[in-house]
Amino acid sequence: MLATVLGQYERARAWIRANPAEAVTIYADAAKLSPAVAKIVLDQRTDFRTSPVPGAAQEAVLSRLVPTFVTNKQVGSRADADKALSGLFLTDPITAALATPVAVGS
């Protein structure tokens, strides 16, 4: 099931990259936004070109947040947070889904 969901997500990402104007129209209608706002969200706040496989960049961002989580007592300890972070990225299913060719337009 996970592979199916990830495959469909990749299919949608590929379709949006190939059909940006139509994506704006669909998103604006579905989210009840003006086309201008939908375009800003899709163009500036969503990156469909970056790999969906989490890695060093995401880990670096989350690592910088750990001290805040500890200070705000949102985690038990720094060690707990570091342990959780070290096991956070399960990349095999995403990598497998990316290896499957995606048909755009169907």
DSSP file (Angstrom, degrees, kcal/mol; ACC not computed):
  #  RESIDUE AA STRUCTURE BP1 BP2  ACC     N-H-->O    O-->H-N    N-H-->O    O-->H-N    TCO  KAPPA ALPHA  PHI   PSI    X-CA   Y-CA   Z-CA
    1    1 A M     >        0   0    0      0, 0.0     4,-2.5     0, 0.0     5,-0.2   0.000 360.0 360.0 360.0 -42.3    0.0    0.0    0.0
    2    2 A L  H  >  +     0   0    0      1,-0.2     4,-2.8     2,-0.2     5,-0.3   0.918 360.0  51.9 -59.3 -43.2    2.8    2.4    0.8
    3    3 A A  H  > S+     0   0    0      1,-0.2     4,-2.3     2,-0.2    -1,-0.2   0.875 109.2  51.2 -61.3 -36.7    4.4    1.8   -2.6
    4    4 A T  H  > S+     0   0    0      2,-0.2     4,-2.4     1,-0.2    -2,-0.2   0.934 111.5  46.2 -65.2 -46.9    1.0    2.6   -4.2
    5    5 A V  H  X S+     0   0    0     -4,-2.5     4,-2.3     2,-0.2    -2,-0.2   0.933 115.3  46.1 -61.9 -46.7    0.6    5.9   -2.3
    6    6 A L  H  X S+     0   0    0     -4,-2.8     4,-2.4     1,-0.2    -1,-0.2   0.885 111.6  52.4 -65.5 -37.9    4.2    7.0   -3.0
    7    7 A G  H  X S+     0   0    0     -4,-2.3     4,-2.2    -5,-0.3    -1,-0.2   0.912 110.8  46.9 -62.9 -42.5    3.8    6.0   -6.6
    8    8 A Q  H  X S+     0   0    0     -4,-2.4     4,-2.5     2,-0.2    -2,-0.2   0.869 109.9  53.8 -67.6 -36.3    0.7    8.1   -7.0
    9    9 A Y  H  X S+     0   0    0     -4,-2.3     4,-2.5     2,-0.2    -2,-0.2   0.925 110.7  46.4 -61.8 -44.2    2.3   11.0   -5.2
   10   10 A E  H  X S+     0   0    0     -4,-2.4     4,-2.5     2,-0.2    -2,-0.2   0.884 110.0  53.8 -66.3 -37.6    5.2   10.9   -7.7
   11   11 A R  H  X S+     0   0    0     -4,-2.2     4,-2.3     2,-0.2    -2,-0.2   0.925 110.4  47.1 -61.0 -44.0    2.7   10.6  -10.5
   12   12 A A  H  X S+     0   0    0     -4,-2.5     4,-2.7     2,-0.2    -2,-0.2   0.914 110.9  51.2 -64.6 -43.1    1.0   13.8   -9.3
   13   13 A R  H  X S+     0   0    0     -4,-2.5     4,-2.2     1,-0.2    -2,-0.2   0.923 111.7  47.6 -59.7 -43.7    4.3   15.6   -8.9
   14   14 A A  H  X S+     0   0    0     -4,-2.5     4,-1.9     1,-0.2    -1,-0.2   0.904 111.9  50.0 -64.6 -41.6    5.3   14.7  -12.4
   15   15 A W  H  X S+     0   0    0     -4,-2.3     4,-1.8     2,-0.2    -2,-0.2   0.917 109.8  50.5 -64.2 -43.0    1.9   15.8  -13.8
   16   16 A I  H  < S+     0   0    0     -4,-2.7     7,-0.2     1,-0.2    -1,-0.2   0.909 109.8  50.4 -62.5 -42.0    2.1   19.2  -12.0
   17   17 A R  H  < S+     0   0    0     -4,-2.2    -1,-0.2     1,-0.2    -2,-0.2   0.879 115.9  42.8 -62.2 -36.5    5.6   19.8  -13.4
   18   18 A A  H  < S+     0   0    0     -4,-1.9    -2,-0.2     1,-0.2    -1,-0.2   0.700 126.1  32.2 -81.7 -20.0    4.3   19.0  -16.9
   19   19 A N     X  +     0   0    0     -4,-1.8     4,-2.3    -5,-0.1    -1,-0.2  -0.430  66.5 154.6-135.1  58.6    1.0   21.0  -16.5
   20   20 A P  H  > S+     0   0    0      0, 0.0     4,-2.0     0, 0.0     5,-0.1   0.869  74.9  49.0 -62.8 -39.1    1.7   24.0  -14.2
   21   21 A A  H  > S+     0   0    0      2,-0.2     4,-1.9     1,-0.2     5,-0.1   0.928 113.9  45.6 -67.2 -43.9   -1.1   26.2  -15.5
   22   22 A E  H  > S+     0   0    0      1,-0.2     4,-2.6     2,-0.2     5,-0.2   0.870 110.1  55.9 -66.3 -35.2   -3.8   23.5  -15.3
   23   23 A A  H  X S+     0   0    0     -4,-2.3     4,-2.8    -7,-0.2     5,-0.2   0.904 105.8  51.3 -62.5 -41.1   -2.5   22.6  -11.8
   24   24 A V  H  X S+     0   0    0     -4,-2.0     4,-2.8     2,-0.2     5,-0.2   0.929 111.0  48.2 -61.0 -45.4   -3.0   26.2  -10.7
   25   25 A T  H  X S+     0   0    0     -4,-1.9     4,-2.3     2,-0.2    -2,-0.2   0.935 114.4  44.9 -61.7 -47.5   -6.6   26.1  -12.0
   26   26 A I  H  X S+     0   0    0     -4,-2.6     4,-2.7     2,-0.2     5,-0.2   0.930 115.7  47.0 -63.1 -45.7   -7.4   22.8  -10.3
   27   27 A Y  H  X S+     0   0    0     -4,-2.8     4,-2.8    -5,-0.2     6,-0.2   0.920 111.2  51.2 -63.6 -44.1   -5.8   23.8   -7.0
   28   28 A A  H  X>S+     0   0    0     -4,-2.8     5,-2.3    -5,-0.2     4,-0.7   0.922 114.0  44.5 -60.0 -44.7   -7.5   27.2   -7.0
   29   29 A D  H  <5S+     0   0    0     -4,-2.3     3,-0.5    -5,-0.2    -2,-0.2   0.943 116.6  44.9 -64.6 -47.9  -10.9   25.6   -7.6
   30   30 A A  H  <5S+     0   0    0     -4,-2.7    -2,-0.2     1,-0.2    -1,-0.2   0.875 121.1  38.2 -66.8 -38.4  -10.4   22.7   -5.0
   31   31 A A  H  <5S-     0   0    0     -4,-2.8    -1,-0.2    -5,-0.2    -2,-0.2   0.458 107.1-122.8 -92.6  -1.5   -9.0   25.0   -2.3
   32   32 A K  T  <5 +     0   0    0     -4,-0.7     2,-0.3    -3,-0.5    -3,-0.2   0.935  64.8 139.6  57.2  48.4  -11.3   27.9   -3.1
   33   33 A L      < -     0   0    0     -5,-2.3    -1,-0.2    -6,-0.2    -2,-0.1  -0.793  61.0 -99.6-114.5 159.4   -8.4   30.2   -3.7
   34   34 A S     >  -     0   0    0     -2,-0.3     4,-2.6     1,-0.1     3,-0.2  -0.497  36.6-115.2 -70.4 151.7   -7.9   32.9   -6.3
   35   35 A P  H  > S+     0   0    0      0, 0.0     4,-2.4     0, 0.0     5,-0.2   0.852 116.5  57.4 -56.3 -33.5   -5.8   31.7   -9.2
   36   36 A A  H  > S+     0   0    0      2,-0.2     4,-1.9     1,-0.2     5,-0.1   0.923 109.3  43.1 -64.5 -43.3   -3.2   34.3   -8.2
   37   37 A V  H  > S+     0   0    0     -3,-0.2     4,-2.5     2,-0.2    -1,-0.2   0.917 113.1  52.2 -68.5 -42.8   -2.8   32.8   -4.6
   38   38 A A  H  X S+     0   0    0     -4,-2.6     4,-2.6     1,-0.2     5,-0.2   0.894 108.7  51.6 -59.8 -39.8   -2.8   29.2   -5.9
   39   39 A K  H  X S+     0   0    0     -4,-2.4     4,-2.9    -5,-0.2     5,-0.3   0.910 109.1  50.0 -64.1 -42.3    0.0   30.1   -8.4
   40   40 A I  H  X>S+     0   0    0     -4,-1.9     4,-3.0     2,-0.2     5,-0.9   0.932 111.7  48.5 -61.3 -45.5    2.0   31.6   -5.5
   41   41 A V  I  X>S+     0   0    0     -4,-2.5     4,-1.2     3,-0.2     5,-0.6   0.944 117.6  40.1 -60.6 -48.5    1.5   28.5   -3.4
   42   42 A L  I  <5S+     0   0    0     -4,-2.6     6,-0.3    -5,-0.2    -2,-0.2   0.859 124.0  38.5 -71.6 -34.7    2.5   26.2   -6.2
   43   43 A D  I  <5S+     0   0    0     -4,-2.9    -2,-0.2    -5,-0.2    -3,-0.2   0.865 132.0  18.7 -82.9 -37.5    5.3   28.3   -7.6
   44   44 A Q  I  <5S+     0   0    0     -4,-3.0    -3,-0.2    -5,-0.3    -2,-0.1   0.710 128.5  37.8-111.3 -24.2    6.9   29.6   -4.4
   45   45 A R  I  <<S+     0   0    0     -4,-1.2     2,-0.4    -5,-0.9    -3,-0.2   0.498 109.9  56.7-110.9  -5.3    5.9   27.5   -1.5
   46   46 A T      < -     0   0    0     -5,-0.6     2,-0.7    -6,-0.3    -1,-0.1  -0.994  64.1-158.6-130.0 128.6    5.9   24.0   -3.0
   47   47 A D        +     0   0    0     -2,-0.4     3,-0.3     1,-0.1    -4,-0.1  -0.876  16.3 171.2-112.5 103.1    8.9   22.5   -4.7
   48   48 A F  S    S+     0   0    0     -2,-0.7    -1,-0.1    -6,-0.3   -31,-0.1   0.416  75.6  62.8 -88.5   1.5    8.0   19.7   -7.0
   49   49 A R  S    S+     0   0    0      2,-0.1    -1,-0.2   -32,-0.0     2,-0.2   0.692  81.1  92.1 -97.2 -22.4   11.5   19.5   -8.4
   50   50 A T  S    S-     0   0    0     -3,-0.3    -3,-0.0     1,-0.1     0, 0.0  -0.479  89.3-101.0 -74.2 141.7   13.3   18.5   -5.2
   51   51 A S        -     0   0    0     -2,-0.2    -1,-0.1     1,-0.1    -2,-0.1  -0.359  20.4-142.4 -60.6 137.4   13.7   14.8   -4.5
   52   52 A P  S    S+     0   0    0      0, 0.0    -1,-0.1     0, 0.0    43,-0.1   0.509  72.9 105.9 -79.6  -3.0   11.1   13.4   -2.1
   53   53 A V  S    S-     0   0    0     41,-0.1    -2,-0.1     1,-0.0    38,-0.1  -0.675  74.5-130.7 -78.6 115.7   13.7   11.1   -0.6
   54   54 A P        +     0   0    0      0, 0.0     2,-0.2     0, 0.0    -1,-0.0  -0.349  45.7 137.8 -67.7 148.0   14.6   12.6    2.8
   55   55 A G     >  -     0   0    0     -2,-0.0     4,-2.4    36,-0.0     5,-0.2  -0.646  61.2 -28.1-158.2-145.5   18.3   13.0    3.4
   56   56 A A  H  > S+     0   0    0      1,-0.2     4,-2.5     2,-0.2     5,-0.2   0.842 125.1  55.3 -60.0 -38.6   21.0   15.2    4.8
   57   57 A A  H  > S+     0   0    0      2,-0.2     4,-1.8     1,-0.2    -1,-0.2   0.936 112.1  42.5 -63.6 -45.7   19.2   18.5    4.1
   58   58 A Q  H  > S+     0   0    0      1,-0.2     4,-2.5     2,-0.2     5,-0.2   0.895 114.0  52.1 -67.5 -39.5   16.1   17.5    6.0
   59   59 A E  H  X S+     0   0    0     -4,-2.4     4,-2.5     1,-0.2    -2,-0.2   0.891 107.4  52.9 -63.5 -38.8   18.1   16.0    8.9
   60   60 A A  H  X S+     0   0    0     -4,-2.5     4,-1.5    -5,-0.2    -1,-0.2   0.912 110.3  47.5 -63.4 -42.2   20.1   19.2    9.2
   61   61 A V  H  X S+     0   0    0     -4,-1.8     4,-0.8     1,-0.2     3,-0.3   0.950 114.6  45.3 -63.2 -49.3   16.9   21.3    9.5
   62   62 A L  H >X S+     0   0    0     -4,-2.5     4,-1.0     1,-0.2     3,-0.7   0.868 108.2  57.8 -65.1 -35.7   15.4   19.0   12.1
   63   63 A S  H 3< S+     0   0    0     -4,-2.5     3,-0.5     1,-0.3    -1,-0.2   0.869 102.8  54.4 -61.5 -36.2   18.7   18.8   14.0
   64   64 A R  H 3< S+     0   0    0     -4,-1.5     4,-0.3    -3,-0.3    -1,-0.3   0.747 106.8  52.8 -69.2 -21.9   18.7   22.5   14.4
   65   65 A L  H XX S+     0   0    0     -4,-0.8     4,-2.0    -3,-0.7     3,-0.7   0.690  86.1  84.7 -85.3 -19.2   15.2   22.3   15.9
   66   66 A V  H 3X S+     0   0    0     -4,-1.0     4,-2.5    -3,-0.5     5,-0.2   0.889  85.2  54.3 -54.3 -47.1   16.1   19.7   18.6
   67   67 A P  H 3> S+     0   0    0      0, 0.0     4,-2.8     0, 0.0    -1,-0.2   0.876 108.7  50.4 -57.3 -35.7   17.4   22.2   21.2
   68   68 A T  H <> S+     0   0    0     -3,-0.7     4,-2.4    -4,-0.3    -2,-0.2   0.915 109.4  50.5 -66.8 -42.5   14.0   24.1   20.9
   69   69 A F  H  <>S+     0   0    0     -4,-2.0     5,-3.1     2,-0.2     6,-0.9   0.902 113.5  46.0 -60.6 -40.8   12.1   20.8   21.5
   70   70 A V  H ><5S+     0   0    0     -4,-2.5     3,-1.5     3,-0.2    -2,-0.2   0.939 112.5  49.4 -68.1 -47.1   14.3   20.1   24.5
   71   71 A T  H 3<5S+     0   0    0     -4,-2.8    -2,-0.2     1,-0.3    -1,-0.2   0.882 113.6  46.4 -59.1 -40.0   13.9   23.6   25.9
   72   72 A N  T 3<5S-     0   0    0     -4,-2.4    -1,-0.3    -5,-0.2    -2,-0.2   0.341 112.8-120.6 -86.5   7.4   10.2   23.6   25.5
   73   73 A K  T < 5S+     0   0    0     -3,-1.5    -3,-0.2    -5,-0.1    -2,-0.1   0.839  72.0 134.9  56.6  36.1   10.0   20.1   27.0
   74   74 A Q  S   <S+     0   0    0     -5,-3.1     2,-0.3    -6,-0.2    -4,-0.2   0.573  72.2  35.4 -87.5 -11.5    8.4   18.7   23.9
   75   75 A V  S    S-     0   0    0     -6,-0.9     3,-0.1    -5,-0.1    -2,-0.1  -0.943  86.6-119.0-134.5 158.2   10.9   15.7   24.2
   76   76 A G  S    S-     0   0    0     -2,-0.3     2,-0.3     1,-0.2    -1,-0.1   0.908  84.9 -23.7 -65.1 -42.9   12.2   13.9   27.2
   77   77 A S     >  -     0   0    0      1,-0.1     4,-2.2    -3,-0.1    -1,-0.2  -0.966  63.2 -97.5-159.7 169.8   15.9   14.7   26.6
   78   78 A R  H  > S+     0   0    0     -2,-0.3     4,-2.9     1,-0.2     5,-0.2   0.896 123.8  54.2 -62.2 -39.5   18.4   15.6   23.9
   79   79 A A  H  > S+     0   0    0      2,-0.2     4,-2.5     1,-0.2    -1,-0.2   0.907 107.6  49.9 -62.5 -41.7   19.4   11.9   23.7
   80   80 A D  H  > S+     0   0    0      2,-0.2     4,-2.4     1,-0.2    -1,-0.2   0.925 113.0  46.6 -61.3 -44.5   15.7   10.9   23.1
   81   81 A A  H  X S+     0   0    0     -4,-2.2     4,-2.5     2,-0.2    -2,-0.2   0.916 112.4  49.2 -65.3 -43.4   15.4   13.5   20.4
   82   82 A D  H  X S+     0   0    0     -4,-2.9     4,-2.2     2,-0.2    -1,-0.2   0.897 111.4  50.2 -63.0 -40.0   18.7   12.5   18.7
   83   83 A K  H  X S+     0   0    0     -4,-2.5     4,-1.1    -5,-0.2    -2,-0.2   0.928 111.7  47.6 -63.7 -45.2   17.6    8.8   18.9
   84   84 A A  H  < S+     0   0    0     -4,-2.4     3,-0.5     1,-0.2    -2,-0.2   0.910 112.6  49.6 -61.9 -42.5   14.3    9.6   17.3
   85   85 A L  H >< S+     0   0    0     -4,-2.5     3,-1.4     1,-0.2     4,-0.4   0.880 104.7  57.8 -65.1 -38.5   15.9   11.7   14.6
   86   86 A S  H 3< S+     0   0    0     -4,-2.2    -1,-0.2     1,-0.3    -2,-0.2   0.773 113.8  38.9 -66.6 -24.1   18.5    9.0   13.7
   87   87 A G  T 3< S+     0   0    0     -4,-1.1    -1,-0.3    -3,-0.5    -2,-0.2   0.240  91.8  94.5-106.5  13.9   15.7    6.5   13.0
   88   88 A L    <   +     0   0    0     -3,-1.4     2,-0.9    -4,-0.1    -2,-0.1   0.843  65.7  74.4 -76.4 -35.2   13.3    8.9   11.2
   89   89 A F        +     0   0    0     -4,-0.4     2,-0.8    -3,-0.2    -1,-0.1  -0.718  48.1 175.1 -96.0 106.5   14.2    8.5    7.6
   90   90 A L        +     0   0    0     -2,-0.9     4,-0.4     1,-0.1    -3,-0.0  -0.885  11.2 165.6-104.0  98.1   13.0    5.3    6.0
   91   91 A T     >  +     0   0    0     -2,-0.8     4,-2.9     1,-0.2     5,-0.2   0.651  49.7  85.0 -95.2 -16.3   14.1    5.8    2.4
   92   92 A D  H  > S+     0   0    0      1,-0.2     4,-2.5     2,-0.2     5,-0.2   0.913  92.2  46.5 -57.1 -47.9   13.7    2.3    0.8
   93   93 A P  H  > S+     0   0    0      0, 0.0     4,-2.3     0, 0.0    -1,-0.2   0.900 115.3  46.9 -62.9 -37.5   10.0    2.6    0.0
   94   94 A I  H  > S+     0   0    0     -4,-0.4     4,-2.3     2,-0.2    -2,-0.2   0.933 112.4  49.2 -68.1 -44.5   10.4    6.0   -1.5
   95   95 A T  H  X S+     0   0    0     -4,-2.9     4,-1.3     1,-0.2    -1,-0.2   0.897 111.6  49.9 -61.2 -41.1   13.4    5.0   -3.5
   96   96 A A  H  X S+     0   0    0     -4,-2.5     4,-0.7    -5,-0.2    -1,-0.2   0.910 110.0  50.3 -63.8 -42.7   11.5    1.9   -4.8
   97   97 A A  H >< S+     0   0    0     -4,-2.3     3,-0.8     1,-0.2    -2,-0.2   0.881 109.5  51.3 -63.8 -37.0    8.5    4.1   -5.8
   98   98 A L  H 3< S+     0   0    0     -4,-2.3    -1,-0.2     1,-0.2    -2,-0.2   0.785 102.6  60.7 -69.5 -26.7   10.8    6.5   -7.7
   99   99 A A  H 3< S+     0   0    0     -4,-1.3    -1,-0.2    -3,-0.2    -2,-0.2   0.668  88.0  86.1 -75.0 -16.1   12.4    3.5   -9.5
  100  100 A T  S << S-     0   0    0     -3,-0.8    -4,-0.0    -4,-0.7     0, 0.0  -0.754  91.5-112.4 -87.4 124.0    9.0    2.6  -11.0
  101  101 A P        -     0   0    0      0, 0.0     2,-0.5     0, 0.0    -2,-0.1  -0.246  28.8-141.5 -57.2 141.1    8.3    4.6  -14.2
  102  102 A V        -     0   0    0     -4,-0.1     2,-0.7   -92,-0.1   -94,-0.0  -0.916   2.7-141.8-109.9 127.0    5.5    7.1  -13.9
  103  103 A A    >   -     0   0    0     -2,-0.5     3,-0.5     2,-0.0     2,-0.4  -0.790  19.0-155.6 -87.8 117.4    3.0    7.6  -16.7
  104  104 A V  T 3  S+     0   0    0     -2,-0.7   -92,-0.1     1,-0.2   -93,-0.0  -0.760  70.9  29.2 -93.8 137.0    2.1   11.3  -16.9
  105  105 A G  T 3         0   0    0     -2,-0.4    -1,-0.2   -94,-0.2    -2,-0.0   0.364 360.0 360.0 102.1  -5.5   -1.2   12.3  -18.4
  106  106 A S    <         0   0    0     -3,-0.5    -2,-0.1     0, 0.0    -3,-0.0   0.436 360.0 360.0-109.6 360.0   -3.3    9.3  -17.6
